[in-house]
Amino acid sequence: MFFILLAIGIGRLIGDPYKYINCDFSASVANFIYDGASREDLDDVYYDINYIVIFSLAALIYFLIIRMAQYARKNGFSKVDNI
């Protein structure tokens, strides 16, 4: 459940894929996958790249959060207690 909420939050933060994906890159990917670059194929490529980016970032952030939680649980939340 946390991963899904994290992915939704990242998707809202990064915004529209047309702003951060280069048009030439998406056209070359569409040519490679679909052997053509019609408008519908370009929209499919933008959609696919957007979800790959969102779930890759969500997986990375989720992994880091889980690792930090395990470290905090194992070593305590603060080393200041020994002072």
PDB file with one MODEL, atoms N, CA, C and O in Angstrom:
MODEL        1
ATOM      1  N   MET A   1       0.820  -1.189   0.000  1.00  0.00           N
ATOM      2  CA  MET A   1       0.000   0.000   0.000  1.00  0.00           C
ATOM      3  C   MET A   1       0.867   1.257   0.000  1.00  0.00           C
ATOM      4  O   MET A   1       0.569   2.235  -0.686  1.00  0.00           O
ATOM      5  N   PHE A   2       1.951   1.212   0.786  1.00  0.00           N
ATOM      6  CA  PHE A   2       2.850   2.361   0.846  1.00  0.00           C
ATOM      7  C   PHE A   2       3.510   2.612  -0.509  1.00  0.00           C
ATOM      8  O   PHE A   2       3.681   3.762  -0.915  1.00  0.00           O
ATOM      9  N   PHE A   3       3.882   1.533  -1.210  1.00  0.00           N
ATOM     10  CA  PHE A   3       4.516   1.679  -2.523  1.00  0.00           C
ATOM     11  C   PHE A   3       3.569   2.334  -3.519  1.00  0.00           C
ATOM     12  O   PHE A   3       3.991   3.178  -4.310  1.00  0.00           O
ATOM     13  N   ILE A   4       2.309   1.961  -3.490  1.00  0.00           N
ATOM     14  CA  ILE A   4       1.326   2.541  -4.410  1.00  0.00           C
ATOM     15  C   ILE A   4       1.132   4.025  -4.110  1.00  0.00           C
ATOM     16  O   ILE A   4       1.090   4.844  -5.028  1.00  0.00           O
ATOM     17  N   LEU A   5       1.014   4.370  -2.838  1.00  0.00           N
ATOM     18  CA  LEU A   5       0.882   5.783  -2.472  1.00  0.00           C
ATOM     19  C   LEU A   5       2.131   6.578  -2.842  1.00  0.00           C
ATOM     20  O   LEU A   5       2.040   7.730  -3.268  1.00  0.00           O
ATOM     21  N   LEU A   6       3.280   5.965  -2.678  1.00  0.00           N
ATOM     22  CA  LEU A   6       4.526   6.617  -3.063  1.00  0.00           C
ATOM     23  C   LEU A   6       4.574   6.850  -4.572  1.00  0.00           C
ATOM     24  O   LEU A   6       4.983   7.921  -5.019  1.00  0.00           O
ATOM     25  N   ALA A   7       4.162   5.863  -5.355  1.00  0.00           N
ATOM     26  CA  ALA A   7       4.148   6.004  -6.815  1.00  0.00           C
ATOM     27  C   ALA A   7       3.155   7.078  -7.257  1.00  0.00           C
ATOM     28  O   ALA A   7       3.438   7.835  -8.185  1.00  0.00           O
ATOM     29  N   ILE A   8       2.010   7.150  -6.609  1.00  0.00           N
ATOM     30  CA  ILE A   8       1.029   8.192  -6.945  1.00  0.00           C
ATOM     31  C   ILE A   8       1.597   9.571  -6.624  1.00  0.00           C
ATOM     32  O   ILE A   8       1.446  10.505  -7.411  1.00  0.00           O
ATOM     33  N   GLY A   9       2.245   9.699  -5.480  1.00  0.00           N
ATOM     34  CA  GLY A   9       2.855  10.975  -5.111  1.00  0.00           C
ATOM     35  C   GLY A   9       3.951  11.393  -6.080  1.00  0.00           C
ATOM     36  O   GLY A   9       4.036  12.564  -6.450  1.00  0.00           O
ATOM     37  N   ILE A  10       4.781  10.458  -6.489  1.00  0.00           N
ATOM     38  CA  ILE A  10       5.840  10.771  -7.450  1.00  0.00           C
ATOM     39  C   ILE A  10       5.237  11.155  -8.792  1.00  0.00           C
ATOM     40  O   ILE A  10       5.712  12.082  -9.447  1.00  0.00           O
ATOM     41  N   GLY A  11       4.200  10.450  -9.198  1.00  0.00           N
ATOM     42  CA  GLY A  11       3.535  10.782 -10.458  1.00  0.00           C
ATOM     43  C   GLY A  11       2.952  12.179 -10.451  1.00  0.00           C
ATOM     44  O   GLY A  11       2.993  12.883 -11.460  1.00  0.00           O
ATOM     45  N   ARG A  12       2.410  12.579  -9.314  1.00  0.00           N
ATOM     46  CA  ARG A  12       1.873  13.942  -9.212  1.00  0.00           C
ATOM     47  C   ARG A  12       2.993  14.982  -9.184  1.00  0.00           C
ATOM     48  O   ARG A  12       2.833  16.086  -9.706  1.00  0.00           O
ATOM     49  N   LEU A  13       4.122  14.630  -8.578  1.00  0.00           N
ATOM     50  CA  LEU A  13       5.226  15.583  -8.473  1.00  0.00           C
ATOM     51  C   LEU A  13       5.935  15.821  -9.804  1.00  0.00           C
ATOM     52  O   LEU A  13       6.261  16.963 -10.129  1.00  0.00           O
ATOM     53  N   ILE A  14       6.178  14.770 -10.572  1.00  0.00           N
ATOM     54  CA  ILE A  14       6.947  14.970 -11.800  1.00  0.00           C
ATOM     55  C   ILE A  14       6.103  15.548 -12.916  1.00  0.00           C
ATOM     56  O   ILE A  14       6.645  16.119 -13.862  1.00  0.00           O
ATOM     57  N   GLY A  15       4.801  15.415 -12.831  1.00  0.00           N
ATOM     58  CA  GLY A  15       3.923  16.105 -13.764  1.00  0.00           C
ATOM     59  C   GLY A  15       3.800  15.461 -15.127  1.00  0.00           C
ATOM     60  O   GLY A  15       3.921  14.246 -15.282  1.00  0.00           O
ATOM     61  N   ASP A  16       3.558  16.308 -16.111  1.00  0.00           N
ATOM     62  CA  ASP A  16       3.254  15.896 -17.469  1.00  0.00           C
ATOM     63  C   ASP A  16       4.502  15.336 -18.160  1.00  0.00           C
ATOM     64  O   ASP A  16       5.550  15.981 -18.143  1.00  0.00           O
ATOM     65  N   PRO A  17       4.409  14.146 -18.768  1.00  0.00           N
ATOM     66  CA  PRO A  17       5.597  13.581 -19.411  1.00  0.00           C
ATOM     67  C   PRO A  17       6.051  14.363 -20.636  1.00  0.00           C
ATOM     68  O   PRO A  17       7.207  14.244 -21.042  1.00  0.00           O
ATOM     69  N   TYR A  18       5.171  15.159 -21.232  1.00  0.00           N
ATOM     70  CA  TYR A  18       5.552  15.950 -22.398  1.00  0.00           C
ATOM     71  C   TYR A  18       6.550  17.042 -22.031  1.00  0.00           C
ATOM     72  O   TYR A  18       7.213  17.598 -22.907  1.00  0.00           O
ATOM     73  N   LYS A  19       6.660  17.351 -20.746  1.00  0.00           N
ATOM     74  CA  LYS A  19       7.588  18.395 -20.303  1.00  0.00           C
ATOM     75  C   LYS A  19       9.003  17.864 -20.087  1.00  0.00           C
ATOM     76  O   LYS A  19       9.968  18.604 -20.277  1.00  0.00           O
ATOM     77  N   TYR A  20       9.146  16.605 -19.697  1.00  0.00           N
ATOM     78  CA  TYR A  20      10.476  16.113 -19.361  1.00  0.00           C
ATOM     79  C   TYR A  20      10.994  15.016 -20.285  1.00  0.00           C
ATOM     80  O   TYR A  20      12.117  14.546 -20.100  1.00  0.00           O
ATOM     81  N   ILE A  21      10.210  14.598 -21.272  1.00  0.00           N
ATOM     82  CA  ILE A  21      10.677  13.620 -22.246  1.00  0.00           C
ATOM     83  C   ILE A  21      10.876  14.343 -23.573  1.00  0.00           C
ATOM     84  O   ILE A  21       9.974  15.022 -24.063  1.00  0.00           O
ATOM     85  N   ASN A  22      12.057  14.192 -24.143  1.00  0.00           N
ATOM     86  CA  ASN A  22      12.395  14.843 -25.397  1.00  0.00           C
ATOM     87  C   ASN A  22      11.561  14.250 -26.537  1.00  0.00           C
ATOM     88  O   ASN A  22      11.374  13.035 -26.605  1.00  0.00           O
ATOM     89  N   CYS A  23      11.070  15.093 -27.414  1.00  0.00           N
ATOM     90  CA  CYS A  23      10.226  14.663 -28.529  1.00  0.00           C
ATOM     91  C   CYS A  23      11.008  13.780 -29.501  1.00  0.00           C
ATOM     92  O   CYS A  23      10.473  12.795 -30.009  1.00  0.00           O
ATOM     93  N   ASP A  24      12.262  14.125 -29.761  1.00  0.00           N
ATOM     94  CA  ASP A  24      13.076  13.318 -30.673  1.00  0.00           C
ATOM     95  C   ASP A  24      13.339  11.930 -30.094  1.00  0.00           C
ATOM     96  O   ASP A  24      13.334  10.937 -30.821  1.00  0.00           O
ATOM     97  N   PHE A  25      13.569  11.867 -28.788  1.00  0.00           N
ATOM     98  CA  PHE A  25      13.780  10.573 -28.137  1.00  0.00           C
ATOM     99  C   PHE A  25      12.535   9.704 -28.226  1.00  0.00           C
ATOM    100  O   PHE A  25      12.626   8.520 -28.551  1.00  0.00           O
ATOM    101  N   SER A  26      11.378  10.281 -27.942  1.00  0.00           N
ATOM    102  CA  SER A  26      10.139   9.497 -28.003  1.00  0.00           C
ATOM    103  C   SER A  26       9.827   9.067 -29.434  1.00  0.00           C
ATOM    104  O   SER A  26       9.293   7.978 -29.645  1.00  0.00           O
ATOM    105  N   ALA A  27      10.151   9.904 -30.419  1.00  0.00           N
ATOM    106  CA  ALA A  27       9.935   9.526 -31.819  1.00  0.00           C
ATOM    107  C   ALA A  27      10.854   8.378 -32.219  1.00  0.00           C
ATOM    108  O   ALA A  27      10.439   7.484 -32.957  1.00  0.00           O
ATOM    109  N   SER A  28      12.093   8.392 -31.745  1.00  0.00           N
ATOM    110  CA  SER A  28      13.003   7.293 -32.079  1.00  0.00           C
ATOM    111  C   SER A  28      12.578   5.993 -31.401  1.00  0.00           C
ATOM    112  O   SER A  28      12.710   4.918 -31.986  1.00  0.00           O
ATOM    113  N   VAL A  29      12.070   6.085 -30.174  1.00  0.00           N
ATOM    114  CA  VAL A  29      11.560   4.889 -29.497  1.00  0.00           C
ATOM    115  C   VAL A  29      10.319   4.365 -30.212  1.00  0.00           C
ATOM    116  O   VAL A  29      10.158   3.155 -30.367  1.00  0.00           O
ATOM    117  N   ALA A  30       9.447   5.261 -30.645  1.00  0.00           N
ATOM    118  CA  ALA A  30       8.247   4.847 -31.382  1.00  0.00           C
ATOM    119  C   ALA A  30       8.619   4.201 -32.708  1.00  0.00           C
ATOM    120  O   ALA A  30       8.001   3.214 -33.109  1.00  0.00           O
ATOM    121  N   ASN A  31       9.622   4.744 -33.395  1.00  0.00           N
ATOM    122  CA  ASN A  31      10.083   4.127 -34.638  1.00  0.00           C
ATOM    123  C   ASN A  31      10.661   2.745 -34.390  1.00  0.00           C
ATOM    124  O   ASN A  31      10.463   1.835 -35.195  1.00  0.00           O
ATOM    125  N   PHE A  32      11.374   2.580 -33.282  1.00  0.00           N
ATOM    126  CA  PHE A  32      11.971   1.290 -32.962  1.00  0.00           C
ATOM    127  C   PHE A  32      10.910   0.255 -32.592  1.00  0.00           C
ATOM    128  O   PHE A  32      10.977  -0.889 -33.042  1.00  0.00           O
ATOM    129  N   ILE A  33       9.935   0.648 -31.777  1.00  0.00           N
ATOM    130  CA  ILE A  33       8.932  -0.306 -31.296  1.00  0.00           C
ATOM    131  C   ILE A  33       7.843  -0.563 -32.330  1.00  0.00           C
ATOM    132  O   ILE A  33       7.506  -1.715 -32.600  1.00  0.00           O
ATOM    133  N   TYR A  34       7.294   0.497 -32.909  1.00  0.00           N
ATOM    134  CA  TYR A  34       6.110   0.376 -33.757  1.00  0.00           C
ATOM    135  C   TYR A  34       6.407   0.490 -35.248  1.00  0.00           C
ATOM    136  O   TYR A  34       5.476   0.417 -36.049  1.00  0.00           O
ATOM    137  N   ASP A  35       7.658   0.665 -35.653  1.00  0.00           N
ATOM    138  CA  ASP A  35       8.036   0.871 -37.060  1.00  0.00           C
ATOM    139  C   ASP A  35       7.296   2.044 -37.684  1.00  0.00           C
ATOM    140  O   ASP A  35       6.920   1.996 -38.855  1.00  0.00           O
ATOM    141  N   GLY A  36       7.094   3.061 -36.925  1.00  0.00           N
ATOM    142  CA  GLY A  36       6.439   4.269 -37.401  1.00  0.00           C
ATOM    143  C   GLY A  36       6.221   5.200 -36.232  1.00  0.00           C
ATOM    144  O   GLY A  36       6.288   4.786 -35.075  1.00  0.00           O
ATOM    145  N   ALA A  37       5.962   6.447 -36.531  1.00  0.00           N
ATOM    146  CA  ALA A  37       5.798   7.420 -35.457  1.00  0.00           C
ATOM    147  C   ALA A  37       4.522   8.220 -35.669  1.00  0.00           C
ATOM    148  O   ALA A  37       4.563   9.438 -35.839  1.00  0.00           O
ATOM    149  N   SER A  38       3.391   7.529 -35.658  1.00  0.00           N
ATOM    150  CA  SER A  38       2.128   8.260 -35.738  1.00  0.00           C
ATOM    151  C   SER A  38       1.845   8.907 -34.387  1.00  0.00           C
ATOM    152  O   SER A  38       2.515   8.611 -33.398  1.00  0.00           O
ATOM    153  N   ARG A  39       0.874   9.770 -34.351  1.00  0.00           N
ATOM    154  CA  ARG A  39       0.556  10.496 -33.116  1.00  0.00           C
ATOM    155  C   ARG A  39       0.124   9.536 -32.008  1.00  0.00           C
ATOM    156  O   ARG A  39       0.477   9.730 -30.845  1.00  0.00           O
ATOM    157  N   GLU A  40      -0.625   8.520 -32.360  1.00  0.00           N
ATOM    158  CA  GLU A  40      -1.075   7.546 -31.359  1.00  0.00           C
ATOM    159  C   GLU A  40       0.105   6.745 -30.811  1.00  0.00           C
ATOM    160  O   GLU A  40       0.158   6.452 -29.617  1.00  0.00           O
ATOM    161  N   ASP A  41       1.047   6.391 -31.681  1.00  0.00           N
ATOM    162  CA  ASP A  41       2.235   5.680 -31.223  1.00  0.00           C
ATOM    163  C   ASP A  41       3.075   6.546 -30.290  1.00  0.00           C
ATOM    164  O   ASP A  41       3.609   6.056 -29.294  1.00  0.00           O
ATOM    165  N   LEU A  42       3.192   7.828 -30.610  1.00  0.00           N
ATOM    166  CA  LEU A  42       3.943   8.736 -29.736  1.00  0.00           C
ATOM    167  C   LEU A  42       3.276   8.866 -28.370  1.00  0.00           C
ATOM    168  O   LEU A  42       3.960   8.901 -27.347  1.00  0.00           O
ATOM    169  N   ASP A  43       1.959   8.937 -28.348  1.00  0.00           N
ATOM    170  CA  ASP A  43       1.255   8.998 -27.063  1.00  0.00           C
ATOM    171  C   ASP A  43       1.483   7.732 -26.250  1.00  0.00           C
ATOM    172  O   ASP A  43       1.657   7.798 -25.033  1.00  0.00           O
ATOM    173  N   ASP A  44       1.484   6.573 -26.916  1.00  0.00           N
ATOM    174  CA  ASP A  44       1.760   5.317 -26.221  1.00  0.00           C
ATOM    175  C   ASP A  44       3.168   5.300 -25.641  1.00  0.00           C
ATOM    176  O   ASP A  44       3.380   4.824 -24.525  1.00  0.00           O
ATOM    177  N   VAL A  45       4.125   5.817 -26.396  1.00  0.00           N
ATOM    178  CA  VAL A  45       5.509   5.849 -25.923  1.00  0.00           C
ATOM    179  C   VAL A  45       5.651   6.792 -24.732  1.00  0.00           C
ATOM    180  O   VAL A  45       6.324   6.456 -23.757  1.00  0.00           O
ATOM    181  N   TYR A  46       5.026   7.964 -24.798  1.00  0.00           N
ATOM    182  CA  TYR A  46       5.060   8.884 -23.655  1.00  0.00           C
ATOM    183  C   TYR A  46       4.461   8.222 -22.414  1.00  0.00           C
ATOM    184  O   TYR A  46       5.009   8.345 -21.318  1.00  0.00           O
ATOM    185  N   TYR A  47       3.352   7.530 -22.582  1.00  0.00           N
ATOM    186  CA  TYR A  47       2.683   6.844 -21.479  1.00  0.00           C
ATOM    187  C   TYR A  47       3.601   5.773 -20.889  1.00  0.00           C
ATOM    188  O   TYR A  47       3.752   5.681 -19.671  1.00  0.00           O
ATOM    189  N   ASP A  48       4.214   4.964 -21.762  1.00  0.00           N
ATOM    190  CA  ASP A  48       5.078   3.883 -21.286  1.00  0.00           C
ATOM    191  C   ASP A  48       6.309   4.417 -20.566  1.00  0.00           C
ATOM    192  O   ASP A  48       6.664   3.929 -19.493  1.00  0.00           O
ATOM    193  N   ILE A  49       6.961   5.416 -21.152  1.00  0.00           N
ATOM    194  CA  ILE A  49       8.158   5.986 -20.529  1.00  0.00           C
ATOM    195  C   ILE A  49       7.805   6.642 -19.199  1.00  0.00           C
ATOM    196  O   ILE A  49       8.570   6.557 -18.239  1.00  0.00           O
ATOM    197  N   ASN A  50       6.655   7.290 -19.142  1.00  0.00           N
ATOM    198  CA  ASN A  50       6.215   7.929 -17.903  1.00  0.00           C
ATOM    199  C   ASN A  50       6.074   6.899 -16.781  1.00  0.00           C
ATOM    200  O   ASN A  50       6.545   7.132 -15.668  1.00  0.00           O
ATOM    201  N   TYR A  51       5.436   5.774 -17.061  1.00  0.00           N
ATOM    202  CA  TYR A  51       5.262   4.768 -16.020  1.00  0.00           C
ATOM    203  C   TYR A  51       6.561   4.067 -15.664  1.00  0.00           C
ATOM    204  O   TYR A  51       6.751   3.672 -14.513  1.00  0.00           O
ATOM    205  N   ILE A  52       7.453   3.906 -16.621  1.00  0.00           N
ATOM    206  CA  ILE A  52       8.763   3.336 -16.298  1.00  0.00           C
ATOM    207  C   ILE A  52       9.515   4.266 -15.346  1.00  0.00           C
ATOM    208  O   ILE A  52      10.118   3.805 -14.376  1.00  0.00           O
ATOM    209  N   VAL A  53       9.484   5.558 -15.616  1.00  0.00           N
ATOM    210  CA  VAL A  53      10.168   6.535 -14.761  1.00  0.00           C
ATOM    211  C   VAL A  53       9.537   6.566 -13.373  1.00  0.00           C
ATOM    212  O   VAL A  53      10.246   6.547 -12.367  1.00  0.00           O
ATOM    213  N   ILE A  54       8.208   6.614 -13.314  1.00  0.00           N
ATOM    214  CA  ILE A  54       7.518   6.690 -12.020  1.00  0.00           C
ATOM    215  C   ILE A  54       7.823   5.471 -11.160  1.00  0.00           C
ATOM    216  O   ILE A  54       8.181   5.618  -9.991  1.00  0.00           O
ATOM    217  N   PHE A  55       7.688   4.269 -11.719  1.00  0.00           N
ATOM    218  CA  PHE A  55       7.886   3.078 -10.903  1.00  0.00           C
ATOM    219  C   PHE A  55       9.356   2.817 -10.604  1.00  0.00           C
ATOM    220  O   PHE A  55       9.670   2.197  -9.588  1.00  0.00           O
ATOM    221  N   SER A  56      10.258   3.270 -11.457  1.00  0.00           N
ATOM    222  CA  SER A  56      11.683   3.161 -11.134  1.00  0.00           C
ATOM    223  C   SER A  56      12.042   4.064  -9.959  1.00  0.00           C
ATOM    224  O   SER A  56      12.725   3.639  -9.026  1.00  0.00           O
ATOM    225  N   LEU A  57      11.583   5.305 -10.008  1.00  0.00           N
ATOM    226  CA  LEU A  57      11.840   6.221  -8.888  1.00  0.00           C
ATOM    227  C   LEU A  57      11.162   5.740  -7.609  1.00  0.00           C
ATOM    228  O   LEU A  57      11.745   5.820  -6.528  1.00  0.00           O
ATOM    229  N   ALA A  58       9.936   5.243  -7.730  1.00  0.00           N
ATOM    230  CA  ALA A  58       9.223   4.752  -6.547  1.00  0.00           C
ATOM    231  C   ALA A  58       9.938   3.551  -5.941  1.00  0.00           C
ATOM    232  O   ALA A  58      10.032   3.442  -4.719  1.00  0.00           O
ATOM    233  N   ALA A  59      10.444   2.650  -6.778  1.00  0.00           N
ATOM    234  CA  ALA A  59      11.166   1.483  -6.270  1.00  0.00           C
ATOM    235  C   ALA A  59      12.450   1.902  -5.570  1.00  0.00           C
ATOM    236  O   ALA A  59      12.788   1.361  -4.517  1.00  0.00           O
ATOM    237  N   LEU A  60      13.166   2.856  -6.142  1.00  0.00           N
ATOM    238  CA  LEU A  60      14.401   3.333  -5.530  1.00  0.00           C
ATOM    239  C   LEU A  60      14.135   4.006  -4.186  1.00  0.00           C
ATOM    240  O   LEU A  60      14.813   3.713  -3.201  1.00  0.00           O
ATOM    241  N   ILE A  61      13.169   4.891  -4.142  1.00  0.00           N
ATOM    242  CA  ILE A  61      12.844   5.594  -2.895  1.00  0.00           C
ATOM    243  C   ILE A  61      12.297   4.626  -1.850  1.00  0.00           C
ATOM    244  O   ILE A  61      12.639   4.732  -0.673  1.00  0.00           O
ATOM    245  N   TYR A  62      11.452   3.687  -2.267  1.00  0.00           N
ATOM    246  CA  TYR A  62      10.908   2.685  -1.349  1.00  0.00           C
ATOM    247  C   TYR A  62      12.039   1.845  -0.748  1.00  0.00           C
ATOM    248  O   TYR A  62      12.058   1.592   0.457  1.00  0.00           O
ATOM    249  N   PHE A  63      12.970   1.420  -1.586  1.00  0.00           N
ATOM    250  CA  PHE A  63      14.099   0.629  -1.105  1.00  0.00           C
ATOM    251  C   PHE A  63      14.922   1.415  -0.089  1.00  0.00           C
ATOM    252  O   PHE A  63      15.312   0.876   0.947  1.00  0.00           O
ATOM    253  N   LEU A  64      15.185   2.685  -0.384  1.00  0.00           N
ATOM    254  CA  LEU A  64      15.965   3.507   0.544  1.00  0.00           C
ATOM    255  C   LEU A  64      15.239   3.723   1.867  1.00  0.00           C
ATOM    256  O   LEU A  64      15.864   3.685   2.927  1.00  0.00           O
ATOM    257  N   ILE A  65      13.938   3.946   1.819  1.00  0.00           N
ATOM    258  CA  ILE A  65      13.164   4.145   3.048  1.00  0.00           C
ATOM    259  C   ILE A  65      13.148   2.876   3.888  1.00  0.00           C
ATOM    260  O   ILE A  65      13.295   2.937   5.109  1.00  0.00           O
ATOM    261  N   ILE A  66      12.972   1.728   3.242  1.00  0.00           N
ATOM    262  CA  ILE A  66      12.967   0.456   3.973  1.00  0.00           C
ATOM    263  C   ILE A  66      14.336   0.196   4.600  1.00  0.00           C
ATOM    264  O   ILE A  66      14.419  -0.256   5.741  1.00  0.00           O
ATOM    265  N   ARG A  67      15.413   0.481   3.858  1.00  0.00           N
ATOM    266  CA  ARG A  67      16.752   0.296   4.408  1.00  0.00           C
ATOM    267  C   ARG A  67      16.997   1.215   5.603  1.00  0.00           C
ATOM    268  O   ARG A  67      17.570   0.783   6.603  1.00  0.00           O
ATOM    269  N   MET A  68      16.574   2.464   5.513  1.00  0.00           N
ATOM    270  CA  MET A  68      16.751   3.392   6.630  1.00  0.00           C
ATOM    271  C   MET A  68      15.926   2.958   7.834  1.00  0.00           C
ATOM    272  O   MET A  68      16.380   3.096   8.970  1.00  0.00           O
ATOM    273  N   ALA A  69      14.730   2.439   7.608  1.00  0.00           N
ATOM    274  CA  ALA A  69      13.902   1.970   8.717  1.00  0.00           C
ATOM    275  C   ALA A  69      14.539   0.756   9.385  1.00  0.00           C
ATOM    276  O   ALA A  69      14.526   0.648  10.612  1.00  0.00           O
ATOM    277  N   GLN A  70      15.094  -0.153   8.594  1.00  0.00           N
ATOM    278  CA  GLN A  70      15.769  -1.314   9.170  1.00  0.00           C
ATOM    279  C   GLN A  70      17.000  -0.891   9.965  1.00  0.00           C
ATOM    280  O   GLN A  70      17.262  -1.427  11.042  1.00  0.00           O
ATOM    281  N   TYR A  71      17.750   0.063   9.439  1.00  0.00           N
ATOM    282  CA  TYR A  71      18.933   0.558  10.143  1.00  0.00           C
ATOM    283  C   TYR A  71      18.538   1.236  11.450  1.00  0.00           C
ATOM    284  O   TYR A  71      19.182   1.037  12.480  1.00  0.00           O
ATOM    285  N   ALA A  72      17.476   2.038  11.402  1.00  0.00           N
ATOM    286  CA  ALA A  72      17.027   2.734  12.609  1.00  0.00           C
ATOM    287  C   ALA A  72      16.506   1.749  13.646  1.00  0.00           C
ATOM    288  O   ALA A  72      16.728   1.937  14.842  1.00  0.00           O
ATOM    289  N   ARG A  73      15.827   0.715  13.208  1.00  0.00           N
ATOM    290  CA  ARG A  73      15.312  -0.285  14.137  1.00  0.00           C
ATOM    291  C   ARG A  73      16.450  -1.087  14.758  1.00  0.00           C
ATOM    292  O   ARG A  73      16.394  -1.442  15.935  1.00  0.00           O
ATOM    293  N   LYS A  74      17.477  -1.370  13.972  1.00  0.00           N
ATOM    294  CA  LYS A  74      18.599  -2.167  14.455  1.00  0.00           C
ATOM    295  C   LYS A  74      19.512  -1.368  15.387  1.00  0.00           C
ATOM    296  O   LYS A  74      19.946  -1.885  16.416  1.00  0.00           O
ATOM    297  N   ASN A  75      19.804  -0.123  15.038  1.00  0.00           N
ATOM    298  CA  ASN A  75      20.777   0.673  15.780  1.00  0.00           C
ATOM    299  C   ASN A  75      20.160   1.722  16.684  1.00  0.00           C
ATOM    300  O   ASN A  75      20.888   2.462  17.346  1.00  0.00           O
ATOM    301  N   GLY A  76      18.888   1.804  16.730  1.00  0.00           N
ATOM    302  CA  GLY A  76      18.248   2.846  17.513  1.00  0.00           C
ATOM    303  C   GLY A  76      18.080   4.094  16.674  1.00  0.00           C
ATOM    304  O   GLY A  76      18.778   4.287  15.679  1.00  0.00           O
ATOM    305  N   PHE A  77      17.163   4.926  17.074  1.00  0.00           N
ATOM    306  CA  PHE A  77      16.861   6.107  16.285  1.00  0.00           C
ATOM    307  C   PHE A  77      17.865   7.226  16.492  1.00  0.00           C
ATOM    308  O   PHE A  77      17.956   8.138  15.670  1.00  0.00           O
ATOM    309  N   SER A  78      18.618   7.168  17.578  1.00  0.00           N
ATOM    310  CA  SER A  78      19.551   8.255  17.839  1.00  0.00           C
ATOM    311  C   SER A  78      20.755   7.718  18.588  1.00  0.00           C
ATOM    312  O   SER A  78      20.620   6.894  19.492  1.00  0.00           O
ATOM    313  N   LYS A  79      21.919   8.183  18.212  1.00  0.00           N
ATOM    314  CA  LYS A  79      23.145   7.835  18.926  1.00  0.00           C
ATOM    315  C   LYS A  79      23.432   8.831  20.040  1.00  0.00           C
ATOM    316  O   LYS A  79      24.432   8.689  20.743  1.00  0.00           O
ATOM    317  N   VAL A  80      22.581   9.832  20.217  1.00  0.00           N
ATOM    318  CA  VAL A  80      22.780  10.879  21.212  1.00  0.00           C
ATOM    319  C   VAL A  80      22.522  10.347  22.620  1.00  0.00           C
ATOM    320  O   VAL A  80      22.932  10.983  23.591  1.00  0.00           O
ATOM    321  N   ASP A  81      21.863   9.215  22.760  1.00  0.00           N
ATOM    322  CA  ASP A  81      21.533   8.669  24.076  1.00  0.00           C
ATOM    323  C   ASP A  81      22.783   8.341  24.891  1.00  0.00           C
ATOM    324  O   ASP A  81      22.725   8.330  26.121  1.00  0.00           O
ATOM    325  N   ASN A  82      23.905   8.075  24.234  1.00  0.00           N
ATOM    326  CA  ASN A  82      25.124   7.682  24.939  1.00  0.00           C
ATOM    327  C   ASN A  82      25.889   8.864  25.510  1.00  0.00           C
ATOM    328  O   ASN A  82      26.831   8.660  26.276  1.00  0.00           O
ATOM    329  N   ILE A  83      25.526  10.073  25.172  1.00  0.00           N
ATOM    330  CA  ILE A  83      26.280  11.252  25.627  1.00  0.00           C
ATOM    331  C   ILE A  83      25.942  11.594  27.052  1.00  0.00           C
ATOM    332  O   ILE A  83      26.480  12.555  27.601  1.00  0.00           O
TER     333      ILE A  83
ENDMDL
END
